[in-house]
Amino acid sequence: MLTLKETKCGQTVTVTKIHGAGAIKRRIMDMGITKGTAVYVRKVAPLGDPVEVTVRGYELSLRKADAELIEVQ
């Protein structure tokens, strides 16, 4: 199982599952990250927080804790 947090810079991955529950899961989905969505990892900060991604044509910064909840392939 690979998460968005473990994805290397410059890779494009597809979301397979979003873990977490309630408000956290809803917030991630509200940002446009849903099952089957392609996500391109643009930058990862030196300490790994935040992760900068491009999803649905716009840039998005995600905390490491949130990126860990997003399962990709």
KOLGUKOL-218554 format. One record per atom (N, C-alpha, C, O, CB): residue in three letters; atom name; x, y, z. Coordinates in nm, 3 decimals. Glycine has a CB too. Layout:
<atoms>
+-----+----+---------+---------+---------+
!   r !  a !    east !   north !      up !
+-----+----+---------+---------+---------+
! ala ! CA !       X !       Y !       Z !
...
+-----+----+---------+---------+---------+
</atoms>
This chain:
<atoms>
+-----+----+---------+---------+---------+
!   r !  a !    east !   north !      up !
+-----+----+---------+---------+---------+
! met !  N !   0.083 !  -0.119 !   0.000 !
! met ! CA !   0.000 !   0.000 !   0.000 !
! met !  C !   0.088 !   0.125 !   0.000 !
! met !  O !   0.170 !   0.144 !   0.090 !
! met ! CB !  -0.095 !   0.000 !   0.121 !
! leu !  N !   0.070 !   0.208 !  -0.099 !
! leu ! CA !   0.147 !   0.331 !  -0.114 !
! leu !  C !   0.056 !   0.449 !  -0.081 !
! leu !  O !  -0.058 !   0.454 !  -0.127 !
! leu ! CB !   0.207 !   0.344 !  -0.258 !
! thr !  N !   0.108 !   0.545 !  -0.003 !
! thr ! CA !   0.028 !   0.664 !   0.028 !
! thr !  C !   0.087 !   0.784 !  -0.046 !
! thr !  O !   0.198 !   0.778 !  -0.099 !
! thr ! CB !   0.025 !   0.691 !   0.181 !
! leu !  N !   0.012 !   0.891 !  -0.050 !
! leu ! CA !   0.057 !   1.013 !  -0.117 !
! leu !  C !   0.181 !   1.070 !  -0.048 !
! leu !  O !   0.264 !   1.133 !  -0.112 !
! leu ! CB !  -0.055 !   1.118 !  -0.119 !
! lys !  N !   0.192 !   1.046 !   0.082 !
! lys ! CA !   0.308 !   1.094 !   0.157 !
! lys !  C !   0.437 !   1.027 !   0.109 !
! lys !  O !   0.543 !   1.090 !   0.108 !
! lys ! CB !   0.288 !   1.068 !   0.308 !
! glu !  N !   0.429 !   0.901 !   0.068 !
! glu ! CA !   0.546 !   0.825 !   0.025 !
! glu !  C !   0.580 !   0.844 !  -0.123 !
! glu !  O !   0.685 !   0.799 !  -0.169 !
! glu ! CB !   0.524 !   0.679 !   0.053 !
! thr !  N !   0.491 !   0.910 !  -0.198 !
! thr ! CA !   0.512 !   0.930 !  -0.341 !
! thr !  C !   0.626 !   1.029 !  -0.364 !
! thr !  O !   0.634 !   1.131 !  -0.296 !
! thr ! CB !   0.382 !   0.980 !  -0.408 !
! lys !  N !   0.713 !   0.998 !  -0.459 !
! lys ! CA !   0.828 !   1.082 !  -0.489 !
! lys !  C !   0.788 !   1.203 !  -0.573 !
! lys !  O !   0.686 !   1.203 !  -0.641 !
! lys ! CB !   0.935 !   1.002 !  -0.562 !
! cys !  N !   0.869 !   1.305 !  -0.565 !
! cys ! CA !   0.850 !   1.428 !  -0.641 !
! cys !  C !   0.853 !   1.399 !  -0.791 !
! cys !  O !   0.940 !   1.325 !  -0.837 !
! cys ! CB !   0.958 !   1.533 !  -0.603 !
! gly !  N !   0.761 !   1.457 !  -0.867 !
! gly ! CA !   0.758 !   1.438 !  -1.011 !
! gly !  C !   0.674 !   1.321 !  -1.058 !
! gly !  O !   0.659 !   1.301 !  -1.179 !
! gly ! CB !   0.896 !   1.420 !  -1.060 !
! gln !  N !   0.618 !   1.244 !  -0.967 !
! gln ! CA !   0.535 !   1.128 !  -1.004 !
! gln !  C !   0.388 !   1.167 !  -1.015 !
! gln !  O !   0.340 !   1.255 !  -0.944 !
! gln ! CB !   0.552 !   1.015 !  -0.902 !
! thr !  N !   0.318 !   1.100 !  -1.106 !
! thr ! CA !   0.174 !   1.114 !  -1.115 !
! thr !  C !   0.113 !   0.982 !  -1.070 !
! thr !  O !   0.150 !   0.876 !  -1.120 !
! thr ! CB !   0.128 !   1.152 !  -1.261 !
! val !  N !   0.021 !   0.989 !  -0.977 !
! val ! CA !  -0.042 !   0.870 !  -0.921 !
! val !  C !  -0.194 !   0.884 !  -0.925 !
! val !  O !  -0.246 !   0.994 !  -0.945 !
! val ! CB !   0.006 !   0.845 !  -0.775 !
! thr !  N !  -0.263 !   0.772 !  -0.906 !
! thr ! CA !  -0.409 !   0.772 !  -0.905 !
! thr !  C !  -0.458 !   0.734 !  -0.767 !
! thr !  O !  -0.409 !   0.638 !  -0.707 !
! thr ! CB !  -0.465 !   0.674 !  -1.011 !
! val !  N !  -0.554 !   0.809 !  -0.716 !
! val ! CA !  -0.610 !   0.784 !  -0.582 !
! val !  C !  -0.693 !   0.656 !  -0.587 !
! val !  O !  -0.780 !   0.641 !  -0.673 !
! val ! CB !  -0.697 !   0.904 !  -0.533 !
! thr !  N !  -0.666 !   0.563 !  -0.495 !
! thr ! CA !  -0.742 !   0.439 !  -0.490 !
! thr !  C !  -0.837 !   0.435 !  -0.370 !
! thr !  O !  -0.943 !   0.374 !  -0.376 !
! thr ! CB !  -0.648 !   0.320 !  -0.485 !
! lys !  N !  -0.797 !   0.502 !  -0.259 !
! lys ! CA !  -0.881 !   0.499 !  -0.139 !
! lys !  C !  -0.843 !   0.614 !  -0.047 !
! lys !  O !  -0.727 !   0.653 !  -0.040 !
! lys ! CB !  -0.867 !   0.364 !  -0.065 !
! ile !  N !  -0.942 !   0.668 !   0.022 !
! ile ! CA !  -0.916 !   0.771 !   0.122 !
! ile !  C !  -0.953 !   0.715 !   0.258 !
! ile !  O !  -1.068 !   0.677 !   0.283 !
! ile ! CB !  -0.996 !   0.902 !   0.092 !
! his !  N !  -0.854 !   0.709 !   0.347 !
! his ! CA !  -0.877 !   0.659 !   0.482 !
! his !  C !  -0.923 !   0.775 !   0.569 !
! his !  O !  -0.939 !   0.887 !   0.521 !
! his ! CB !  -0.748 !   0.593 !   0.541 !
! gly !  N !  -0.945 !   0.747 !   0.695 !
! gly ! CA !  -0.993 !   0.853 !   0.784 !
! gly !  C !  -1.145 !   0.854 !   0.786 !
! gly !  O !  -1.209 !   0.781 !   0.710 !
! gly ! CB !  -0.938 !   0.991 !   0.741 !
! ala !  N !  -1.200 !   0.935 !   0.872 !
! ala ! CA !  -1.346 !   0.937 !   0.885 !
! ala !  C !  -1.395 !   1.078 !   0.911 !
! ala !  O !  -1.319 !   1.167 !   0.948 !
! ala ! CB !  -1.391 !   0.844 !   0.996 !
! gly !  N !  -1.524 !   1.096 !   0.890 !
! gly ! CA !  -1.590 !   1.221 !   0.924 !
! gly !  C !  -1.534 !   1.344 !   0.856 !
! gly !  O !  -1.517 !   1.346 !   0.734 !
! gly ! CB !  -1.583 !   1.241 !   1.069 !
! ala !  N !  -1.505 !   1.446 !   0.935 !
! ala ! CA !  -1.464 !   1.576 !   0.884 !
! ala !  C !  -1.333 !   1.572 !   0.804 !
! ala !  O !  -1.318 !   1.644 !   0.705 !
! ala ! CB !  -1.449 !   1.672 !   0.999 !
! ile !  N !  -1.240 !   1.489 !   0.847 !
! ile ! CA !  -1.111 !   1.481 !   0.777 !
! ile !  C !  -1.130 !   1.428 !   0.636 !
! ile !  O !  -1.080 !   1.487 !   0.540 !
! ile ! CB !  -1.012 !   1.392 !   0.855 !
! lys !  N !  -1.201 !   1.318 !   0.623 !
! lys ! CA !  -1.227 !   1.258 !   0.492 !
! lys !  C !  -1.306 !   1.355 !   0.404 !
! lys !  O !  -1.276 !   1.370 !   0.286 !
! lys ! CB !  -1.304 !   1.124 !   0.508 !
! arg !  N !  -1.406 !   1.420 !   0.460 !
! arg ! CA !  -1.489 !   1.517 !   0.387 !
! arg !  C !  -1.405 !   1.632 !   0.335 !
! arg !  O !  -1.422 !   1.675 !   0.220 !
! arg ! CB !  -1.602 !   1.570 !   0.478 !
! arg !  N !  -1.312 !   1.683 !   0.418 !
! arg ! CA !  -1.227 !   1.796 !   0.378 !
! arg !  C !  -1.137 !   1.758 !   0.260 !
! arg !  O !  -1.120 !   1.836 !   0.167 !
! arg ! CB !  -1.142 !   1.843 !   0.496 !
! ile !  N !  -1.080 !   1.638 !   0.266 !
! ile ! CA !  -0.995 !   1.590 !   0.157 !
! ile !  C !  -1.076 !   1.579 !   0.028 !
! ile !  O !  -1.030 !   1.619 !  -0.079 !
! ile ! CB !  -0.931 !   1.454 !   0.193 !
! met !  N !  -1.196 !   1.524 !   0.039 !
! met ! CA !  -1.281 !   1.508 !  -0.079 !
! met !  C !  -1.328 !   1.644 !  -0.133 !
! met !  O !  -1.343 !   1.661 !  -0.254 !
! met ! CB !  -1.401 !   1.420 !  -0.046 !
! asp !  N !  -1.352 !   1.739 !  -0.044 !
! asp ! CA !  -1.393 !   1.874 !  -0.084 !
! asp !  C !  -1.283 !   1.945 !  -0.163 !
! asp !  O !  -1.311 !   2.033 !  -0.244 !
! asp ! CB !  -1.430 !   1.957 !   0.038 !
! met !  N !  -1.158 !   1.906 !  -0.139 !
! met ! CA !  -1.045 !   1.965 !  -0.212 !
! met !  C !  -1.033 !   1.907 !  -0.353 !
! met !  O !  -0.947 !   1.950 !  -0.430 !
! met ! CB !  -0.916 !   1.942 !  -0.136 !
! gly !  N !  -1.117 !   1.810 !  -0.387 !
! gly ! CA !  -1.114 !   1.752 !  -0.521 !
! gly !  C !  -1.039 !   1.620 !  -0.529 !
! gly !  O !  -1.025 !   1.563 !  -0.637 !
! gly ! CB !  -1.053 !   1.848 !  -0.615 !
! ile !  N !  -0.991 !   1.572 !  -0.416 !
! ile ! CA !  -0.918 !   1.445 !  -0.415 !
! ile !  C !  -1.018 !   1.334 !  -0.387 !
! ile !  O !  -1.057 !   1.311 !  -0.272 !
! ile ! CB !  -0.801 !   1.446 !  -0.308 !
! thr !  N !  -1.059 !   1.266 !  -0.493 !
! thr ! CA !  -1.155 !   1.157 !  -0.481 !
! thr !  C !  -1.098 !   1.033 !  -0.550 !
! thr !  O !  -0.999 !   1.042 !  -0.622 !
! thr ! CB !  -1.293 !   1.196 !  -0.541 !
! lys !  N !  -1.162 !   0.918 !  -0.527 !
! lys ! CA !  -1.116 !   0.792 !  -0.587 !
! lys !  C !  -1.111 !   0.805 !  -0.739 !
! lys !  O !  -1.206 !   0.852 !  -0.801 !
! lys ! CB !  -1.210 !   0.676 !  -0.546 !
! gly !  N !  -0.999 !   0.762 !  -0.798 !
! gly ! CA !  -0.983 !   0.765 !  -0.943 !
! gly !  C !  -0.921 !   0.894 !  -0.996 !
! gly !  O !  -0.895 !   0.904 !  -1.116 !
! gly ! CB !  -1.115 !   0.746 !  -1.007 !
! thr !  N !  -0.897 !   0.991 !  -0.910 !
! thr ! CA !  -0.839 !   1.119 !  -0.952 !
! thr !  C !  -0.687 !   1.107 !  -0.968 !
! thr !  O !  -0.620 !   1.046 !  -0.885 !
! thr ! CB !  -0.873 !   1.229 !  -0.850 !
! ala !  N !  -0.635 !   1.166 !  -1.075 !
! ala ! CA !  -0.490 !   1.169 !  -1.096 !
! ala !  C !  -0.431 !   1.284 !  -1.015 !
! ala !  O !  -0.483 !   1.395 !  -1.015 !
! ala ! CB !  -0.455 !   1.185 !  -1.248 !
! val !  N !  -0.321 !   1.255 !  -0.945 !
! val ! CA !  -0.254 !   1.355 !  -0.861 !
! val !  C !  -0.106 !   1.358 !  -0.899 !
! val !  O !  -0.039 !   1.255 !  -0.899 !
! val ! CB !  -0.273 !   1.323 !  -0.709 !
! tyr !  N !  -0.055 !   1.479 !  -0.933 !
! tyr ! CA !   0.086 !   1.496 !  -0.968 !
! tyr !  C !   0.156 !   1.561 !  -0.850 !
! tyr !  O !   0.115 !   1.668 !  -0.804 !
! tyr ! CB !   0.102 !   1.582 !  -1.099 !
! val !  N !   0.262 !   1.498 !  -0.802 !
! val ! CA !   0.337 !   1.552 !  -0.688 !
! val !  C !   0.441 !   1.650 !  -0.741 !
! val !  O !   0.538 !   1.611 !  -0.806 !
! val ! CB !   0.406 !   1.436 !  -0.606 !
! arg !  N !   0.421 !   1.779 !  -0.712 !
! arg ! CA !   0.509 !   1.885 !  -0.760 !
! arg !  C !   0.632 !   1.903 !  -0.674 !
! arg !  O !   0.745 !   1.900 !  -0.724 !
! arg ! CB !   0.433 !   2.016 !  -0.767 !
! lys !  N !   0.610 !   1.920 !  -0.545 !
! lys ! CA !   0.722 !   1.946 !  -0.453 !
! lys !  C !   0.695 !   1.882 !  -0.319 !
! lys !  O !   0.580 !   1.866 !  -0.277 !
! lys ! CB !   0.745 !   2.098 !  -0.437 !
! val !  N !   0.803 !   1.846 !  -0.252 !
! val ! CA !   0.793 !   1.800 !  -0.114 !
! val !  C !   0.890 !   1.887 !  -0.035 !
! val !  O !   1.008 !   1.894 !  -0.069 !
! val ! CB !   0.826 !   1.644 !  -0.099 !
! ala !  N !   0.842 !   1.952 !   0.068 !
! ala ! CA !   0.927 !   2.039 !   0.150 !
! ala !  C !   1.041 !   1.958 !   0.212 !
! ala !  O !   1.027 !   1.837 !   0.232 !
! ala ! CB !   0.844 !   2.109 !   0.260 !
! pro !  N !   1.154 !   2.024 !   0.244 !
! pro ! CA !   1.271 !   1.952 !   0.298 !
! pro !  C !   1.240 !   1.857 !   0.414 !
! pro !  O !   1.298 !   1.748 !   0.421 !
! pro ! CB !   1.372 !   2.051 !   0.345 !
! leu !  N !   1.152 !   1.896 !   0.503 !
! leu ! CA !   1.118 !   1.809 !   0.615 !
! leu !  C !   0.993 !   1.725 !   0.587 !
! leu !  O !   0.942 !   1.657 !   0.677 !
! leu ! CB !   1.097 !   1.892 !   0.741 !
! gly !  N !   0.944 !   1.730 !   0.463 !
! gly ! CA !   0.830 !   1.647 !   0.424 !
! gly !  C !   0.694 !   1.709 !   0.448 !
! gly !  O !   0.591 !   1.648 !   0.417 !
! gly ! CB !   0.837 !   1.520 !   0.496 !
! asp !  N !   0.692 !   1.830 !   0.504 !
! asp ! CA !   0.564 !   1.894 !   0.535 !
! asp !  C !   0.566 !   2.039 !   0.488 !
! asp !  O !   0.650 !   2.112 !   0.539 !
! asp ! CB !   0.533 !   1.888 !   0.687 !
! pro !  N !   0.486 !   2.086 !   0.399 !
! pro ! CA !   0.376 !   2.016 !   0.332 !
! pro !  C !   0.419 !   1.951 !   0.201 !
! pro !  O !   0.532 !   1.966 !   0.156 !
! pro ! CB !   0.263 !   2.113 !   0.305 !
! val !  N !   0.326 !   1.878 !   0.141 !
! val ! CA !   0.345 !   1.816 !   0.010 !
! val !  C !   0.264 !   1.900 !  -0.088 !
! val !  O !   0.145 !   1.924 !  -0.067 !
! val ! CB !   0.300 !   1.662 !   0.009 !
! glu !  N !   0.328 !   1.946 !  -0.195 !
! glu ! CA !   0.258 !   2.029 !  -0.293 !
! glu !  C !   0.221 !   1.943 !  -0.413 !
! glu !  O !   0.307 !   1.879 !  -0.474 !
! glu ! CB !   0.346 !   2.149 !  -0.337 !
! val !  N !   0.091 !   1.940 !  -0.447 !
! val ! CA !   0.042 !   1.856 !  -0.555 !
! val !  C !  -0.042 !   1.937 !  -0.653 !
! val !  O !  -0.092 !   2.045 !  -0.621 !
! val ! CB !  -0.040 !   1.739 !  -0.499 !
! thr !  N !  -0.058 !   1.882 !  -0.774 !
! thr ! CA !  -0.150 !   1.939 !  -0.871 !
! thr !  C !  -0.261 !   1.838 !  -0.889 !
! thr !  O !  -0.236 !   1.722 !  -0.922 !
! thr ! CB !  -0.078 !   1.972 !  -1.008 !
! val !  N !  -0.386 !   1.882 !  -0.867 !
! val ! CA !  -0.501 !   1.794 !  -0.880 !
! val !  C !  -0.612 !   1.871 !  -0.951 !
! val !  O !  -0.644 !   1.984 !  -0.913 !
! val ! CB !  -0.548 !   1.742 !  -0.740 !
! arg !  N !  -0.670 !   1.810 !  -1.053 !
! arg ! CA !  -0.778 !   1.872 !  -1.131 !
! arg !  C !  -0.742 !   2.011 !  -1.184 !
! arg !  O !  -0.828 !   2.098 !  -1.194 !
! arg ! CB !  -0.902 !   1.882 !  -1.047 !
! gly !  N !  -0.614 !   2.030 !  -1.218 !
! gly ! CA !  -0.571 !   2.156 !  -1.279 !
! gly !  C !  -0.535 !   2.268 !  -1.182 !
! gly !  O !  -0.507 !   2.379 !  -1.227 !
! gly ! CB !  -0.678 !   2.205 !  -1.367 !
! tyr !  N !  -0.534 !   2.243 !  -1.053 !
! tyr ! CA !  -0.491 !   2.348 !  -0.960 !
! tyr !  C !  -0.393 !   2.293 !  -0.858 !
! tyr !  O !  -0.389 !   2.173 !  -0.830 !
! tyr ! CB !  -0.612 !   2.409 !  -0.889 !
! glu !  N !  -0.313 !   2.385 !  -0.802 !
! glu ! CA !  -0.212 !   2.348 !  -0.703 !
! glu !  C !  -0.273 !   2.341 !  -0.564 !
! glu !  O !  -0.363 !   2.417 !  -0.530 !
! glu ! CB !  -0.095 !   2.446 !  -0.705 !
! leu !  N !  -0.221 !   2.249 !  -0.487 !
! leu ! CA !  -0.275 !   2.226 !  -0.354 !
! leu !  C !  -0.162 !   2.185 !  -0.261 !
! leu !  O !  -0.076 !   2.105 !  -0.300 !
! leu ! CB !  -0.387 !   2.117 !  -0.357 !
! ser !  N !  -0.160 !   2.237 !  -0.141 !
! ser ! CA !  -0.062 !   2.196 !  -0.041 !
! ser !  C !  -0.133 !   2.113 !   0.065 !
! ser !  O !  -0.236 !   2.152 !   0.119 !
! ser ! CB !   0.009 !   2.320 !   0.024 !
! leu !  N !  -0.076 !   1.997 !   0.094 !
! leu ! CA !  -0.135 !   1.905 !   0.191 !
! leu !  C !  -0.038 !   1.881 !   0.305 !
! leu !  O !   0.083 !   1.870 !   0.284 !
! leu ! CB !  -0.173 !   1.771 !   0.124 !
! arg !  N !  -0.091 !   1.873 !   0.425 !
! arg ! CA !  -0.008 !   1.836 !   0.539 !
! arg !  C !   0.030 !   1.689 !   0.527 !
! arg !  O !  -0.040 !   1.609 !   0.464 !
! arg ! CB !  -0.081 !   1.864 !   0.674 !
! lys !  N !   0.143 !   1.656 !   0.590 !
! lys ! CA !   0.191 !   1.518 !   0.589 !
! lys !  C !   0.085 !   1.423 !   0.645 !
! lys !  O !   0.065 !   1.313 !   0.592 !
! lys ! CB !   0.321 !   1.505 !   0.669 !
! ala !  N !   0.018 !   1.464 !   0.752 !
! ala ! CA !  -0.084 !   1.381 !   0.816 !
! ala !  C !  -0.201 !   1.352 !   0.722 !
! ala !  O !  -0.256 !   1.242 !   0.722 !
! ala ! CB !  -0.136 !   1.450 !   0.943 !
! asp !  N !  -0.238 !   1.452 !   0.640 !
! asp ! CA !  -0.348 !   1.432 !   0.543 !
! asp !  C !  -0.300 !   1.346 !   0.427 !
! asp !  O !  -0.374 !   1.259 !   0.380 !
! asp ! CB !  -0.400 !   1.569 !   0.491 !
! ala !  N !  -0.178 !   1.368 !   0.379 !
! ala ! CA !  -0.124 !   1.291 !   0.266 !
! ala !  C !  -0.113 !   1.143 !   0.301 !
! ala !  O !  -0.123 !   1.057 !   0.213 !
! ala ! CB !   0.014 !   1.346 !   0.225 !
! glu !  N !  -0.093 !   1.114 !   0.428 !
! glu ! CA !  -0.082 !   0.976 !   0.476 !
! glu !  C !  -0.214 !   0.901 !   0.465 !
! glu !  O !  -0.214 !   0.778 !   0.456 !
! glu ! CB !  -0.033 !   0.973 !   0.620 !
! leu !  N !  -0.325 !   0.973 !   0.465 !
! leu ! CA !  -0.459 !   0.912 !   0.458 !
! leu !  C !  -0.500 !   0.878 !   0.316 !
! leu !  O !  -0.600 !   0.808 !   0.296 !
! leu ! CB !  -0.561 !   1.004 !   0.520 !
! ile !  N !  -0.426 !   0.926 !   0.217 !
! ile ! CA !  -0.464 !   0.908 !   0.077 !
! ile !  C !  -0.383 !   0.794 !   0.017 !
! ile !  O !  -0.262 !   0.806 !  -0.003 !
! ile ! CB !  -0.444 !   1.039 !  -0.003 !
! glu !  N !  -0.451 !   0.683 !  -0.013 !
! glu ! CA !  -0.387 !   0.565 !  -0.073 !
! glu !  C !  -0.385 !   0.582 !  -0.224 !
! glu !  O !  -0.486 !   0.617 !  -0.285 !
! glu ! CB !  -0.462 !   0.434 !  -0.033 !
! val !  N !  -0.268 !   0.558 !  -0.285 !
! val ! CA !  -0.252 !   0.576 !  -0.430 !
! val !  C !  -0.188 !   0.455 !  -0.494 !
! val !  O !  -0.139 !   0.364 !  -0.426 !
! val ! CB !  -0.168 !   0.701 !  -0.460 !
! gln !  N !  -0.188 !   0.455 !  -0.627 !
! gln ! CA !  -0.116 !   0.351 !  -0.702 !
! gln !  C !  -0.048 !   0.411 !  -0.821 !
! gln !  O !   0.018 !   0.340 !  -0.897 !
! gln ! CB !  -0.212 !   0.239 !  -0.747 !
+-----+----+---------+---------+---------+
</atoms>
